[in-house]
Amino acid sequence: MSYDLQLAYNCPHLAVDERVSLARDNKTLLTKRLVSNAGLIKIKVNGLTVPPMGLKTPARLKSTTRSSYYFNSARKLTITSQSSSLTLSFNKGLLTAQDFVAKVALETQGVCTASLNDGYVTISESKTLGRDSKLKLSGDAVETLGFSFQPQSRGTQTYPAWTLISAETNPESGEVYGRRVYFLEPLNNPNLIVQATYSMISSRCLRCQGLIVENDYRYNEIGDIRKVEDENLLQQRCLKILLTDRGSNVFHNWYGSSLRSRVGAKAIGAVSGRSR
């Protein structure tokens, strides 16, 4: 069966994981092309995807006691977050780490969550993120549960929020068709690797140079290169001949046409009478 590599595709006008730099304000991303819209845009900093609201972590506290806890008498643990406070009661006896995690999930009413990793329990505030997230543990059960070393914590903001700002408008209609990514707070670390995936203006596309059609290799879902057969193969071969300048292939100087040299030329005499 005859086939060829498929070359012509509708260009998505999309830059994927483009390495970008910051402007002098340490807030504006200098992409190679302006962003055309907010539909297809993703920002990564040091490999981490940063959503528009920023990359934030909640307040977390990790126990230094592993696997199980023994209470020689009844004990209480008060959990205080930014918006509420509640108290857990523990009876005398042995309490496993799994039971403690289940108790937090059942009795904290969504104020915080608990997770178990290698026998150690981590409590995370679940209502807010970033610097507004706060968590404090108090009560006579704090030491037994292994939280006396660090009984309080505050969330962090790893990377700030970002938005799109106008960078270019249509002088006649005033319509915005070029934007820049703008962080609401500066990224002061000069060693950050910032990448952007975004759609660009079709007439200034880096991939197709404004031609709408992209000629490049593409691969299917299982990693095989895409091919054309039958009628599509015939159509692609005809396009190759029409768009190749005759004589440009030194080994087959007969291959191609003079179509491109005729585009824009004045019609003098009968077109059908011209030589090929």
N, C-alpha and C positions, 0 to 999 in steps of 0.2 A: 504494500500500500504506500502510495506517494504522500509525503507530508513535508512541511517546512516549519521552522520556528515562527510562532506568531509574534509580530513586531508592533503593529499599530493598535493602540489602546486610547480610549478617551482619557485625557490627562486629568488627574484629580486635583491638580494645582496644590499639592500638599507637600510641605517639608516635614520630614520625620526625624525626630531626635537631633535637630540641628544644634551644634555647639554654638552658643551665643555668648556675647560679652555684655558687661554692664556699662551704662553711661557714667559720666563723672559723678552724678548724684547717687550712684550705687542703688538706684531704684528702677531705672528704665532699662528694659532689655533691648539690645541693638540687634534685632534679627536682620538677616540679609535682605528680606523683603518685608513690607508692611503686612500686618495681619488684616485679612479681608473681613472676617466675621468671627463671632464667638462660638460658632457651631462646632468647629473641629479645632480644639486647642488643648494642649497638655503641657505642663511645665514640670521639669524634673530638676532637682538640685541634689548633686552627689548621688544620683541614682534613685532618689526618693521622689515619688509623684507628689507635687504640692497642689492641693485643691485651691479654688479661689478664696476660701475662708482661711487659708494658711494651714500649716502642718503643726498641730498642737497635741500635747499629751495631757492626760488627766493627772491629778495628784495620786501617787501610789505609795504604799507602805508595805515593806516586805518583812516577814517574821524571821528572826534568827534562830528560832526553835524548830526542830524538824520532826515530822511524822505524828507525834501525839503529845497531849498535855495532861497533866494530873493536877486536879484541884483538891486541896486538903480540906476545903470548906467552900461554901457557896461564894461565887464571885460575879462581878458585873463589869461590862465593857461598854463605855459610852463612845459612840462614833459621831463626830461633829463635822459637817460639811459646810459649804458656803451658805446653804439655804436651810438646813435642818439639823436636828440632833435627835438621836435615839439611843436606847440602852438595851444591850443583850445580857441575859442572865444565864449563868452556868451553875449547874449542880455539882456537888462534891463527887469526885470520882474521875475516871479516865475519859478523855475526849480525843478522838482521832482527828487528824487533819482533814480528812474527807467529811466528817461530821461537822466540823467547824465551817468548812466551805458551804455545805448545805444549809447550815443555820443562818449564815450571812445572806444567802440567796433568798431564804424564806422570810426572814424577819426584818430586813432593812428596807423593804418596800421600794426597791429600785434606787435608793440613795447611793449605794455602792455595790460593787461586785467583788467576789473573791475567786481566785484561781489557785490551783495546786501545781507546782513544778518541782519535781525531785524531792518531794516531801515538805517543801517550804511553801507557805501561804502568802499570797500577795493580795492586798485589798486596794481596789481602785475606785475613786469617786466617779460616778457615772452620769451626773446631771450636767456638768460643765466641763469645758476643756481649756487648756492654756493657763495663763496667769490668774484667771478668775477661779480656777479649780483649787479648792483647799480641803484638806482632810486632817483631822486630829483625833487621836485615841486617848482616852483617859479612863480611870477606874482601877480597882484592885486586881483586875484580870490582865492588865497590860503586860506585866512582867512574866506571868505564867505563859502567856501566848507568844512571848518573844518579841514584843514591840517596844520595849522600854528603851532600846538603843536609839530608835528614831520614831517617836510617837506622833510626829506631825510632818506634813509634806505639802508642797504646792506644785501645781502643774507648770509645765514649761511650754514655751512657744519655740519650736525648732526653727521654722521659717515663717515669715509674716504672710499676711493675706495679699492678694494681688487683684488687679482689675485691668480693664482695657481703657486706654485714653485715646482721644482723637489725635491723629498725626497728620492727616491730609483730608481735605474736603473738596468736593466738586465746586469750583468757583462760580458756576452758574446756578446750580440747584441748592448748594449748601449741604448736600448729602455727604455723610462721612463714609469714605470707602478705604481708608487706611488708618490702622490703629497700632499702638504699641502696648506691650505688657508693662504694667507699672506696679511695683511692690509698694505697699502703703508704708512700709518701714525699710530703711536701708539694709542691704546685705553687706556687712562690713568685712567679712572674711574674704581676702583676695584669692584664696586657694579653692574656692567653690567651683564645681563643674556644673554649669547651668545648660540645660538642653530644652529645646522647644519644638513641639509638633504643632503645626498651624497651617491653615489654608491661606493662600495668597491671592492677590489680584491676578486674574487669568492673563491679562495683557502683559504682565511683568513676571510671569511664572518662570522659575529657574529650570524647571524640568522640560517644558515644551517650548519655551521662548515665545509664548503667545500664539502658538500654532494650533492649540486645542488638542492635537493628536500627539501622543508620546510614543516614540519608537524605542522600546527597550525590552529586555527579557523580563518575563514574569513567571511565577510558579504557582501551581495549583495547591490544593489542600494537603496533598501527600508529599509535596516537595519536588514534583516532576515539573520540568519546564513546559510551558504551554505551547501547543502546536496547532496548526491548521491543516485541514484536509478538504478534499472534494471541492465544492463550489467556493468556499472561503479561500482555499489554496489558490484556485485559479484567479480569483479577484486580487489576492495579494501579489501574485506574480505579475499581473497586468499593471498594477500600481508601481511595482518596482521598476518595470521597463519604462513606464511613462515618466517617472520622477528621477531616473538616472540619466545624466548627461551622456549622450552617445560619444564614445571615444574615451571616456574617463577610465574605463577598464583597459589597461594596456595589453592584456592577454586576450581579450575579446572586444576589440574596438568597434564591432558591429552592434554590441548590446546597448540598449537605451534609446532615447529619443531626443529631439530638440525642443520638446514642449516648453521647458522652462525658459529657454531663450526667446521664445515667441510671445510669452506672456507680457502684455503691455506694449507690444510692437504695433505700429500702425498697419492697418490692412491696406495693402497696395496691390491691386489686381485681385484676381480670383484666389481665394484661400485654397481651394481644391487643386489649383494648378501649381502650388508650391512643391518644391522637392521635399522629400522626407528627411 
